[in-house]
């Protein structure tokens, strides 16, 4: 047993209705759909990687090529949600298995989530459930990032050509450090052609940072409330302002800011109180809270994606 974990109660803290049978078919269907969409886009990402910033792509679908991306991104998201799920199971808090969300666009998935179906009794329990997900996902994302960068290639940036669009990914501090450790100083005019496994790890870092925003019902909001109590409301309001500001500087954050605004309008900026709200966090958990803040700083980038259109001049 980890030293900071609170022993689980002998009985559930409050009476709850009998648990409904899990809709296993729905969880499985969503997971298989997400496997399909991430496999499809993983194959395209591999073709883009193999082309080294040119128009040459691999048109034939390959399960192996798609699996580099799909398996990595599902492992990171799956471990994140299983961290939450097993923390809930440990404390006998009723929660659903993970729901994976397929997406028919660039990343192939919108992430995953679990439903917590009963009140959480204390701040320490809330903290452990909230922090378990980002920490578990981060533990998987870090080695995947290093392996993905090792599988990547340093290539010459192409000369401008008609209608050639290059996607530039923002580099979090952790990514910059990992790239330097794997590749050192790149020669002038060179850039990293990112392997699909590295792209999935980069997405995992971005998803971790977004979940750690200290806003209301996000993982970061749970950690913030468990640590700061009622003062976390001001942190939520400040974080919403920061998210709107990020949308101004990067179009990628526009949808994210809108979703956060809708969530705060519907649920309010205040985090729900615990049943035993007076129980504070111990020193170990406060140190872990600082660790999650460090993970946020390492994974965050203010401009995740930029599209550069290189047009040849006559």
VENUR-V380836 format. One line per field, one symbol per residue. psi: psi as a letter, one per 30 degrees, with the letter a starting at -180 (. if undefined). Layout:
# VENUR-V380836
psi->???
This chain:
# VENUR-V380836
psi->kkffkkkklelkflkllkkkkkieeeeeeeeeeeeeeeeefeeeeeeeeffhgafkljfkkkeeeffeeeeeeeeeeeeeefeeefeeeeghkklllkjkjlkgaeffkgalllkjglkkeleeeeeeeefeeeeeeeeeeeeeeeeeeeflkjlkkllklkgjkkkkkkjleeeeeeeeeefakklkgllkjkkeeeeeeeeeeeeeeefgkijcgleeeeeeeeefbfffeeeeeeeeeeeeeeeefkfefeeeeeeeeeeeeeflfkkklleiffjlkleeeeeeeeeeeeeeeffkkfiekkjjjjkkk.
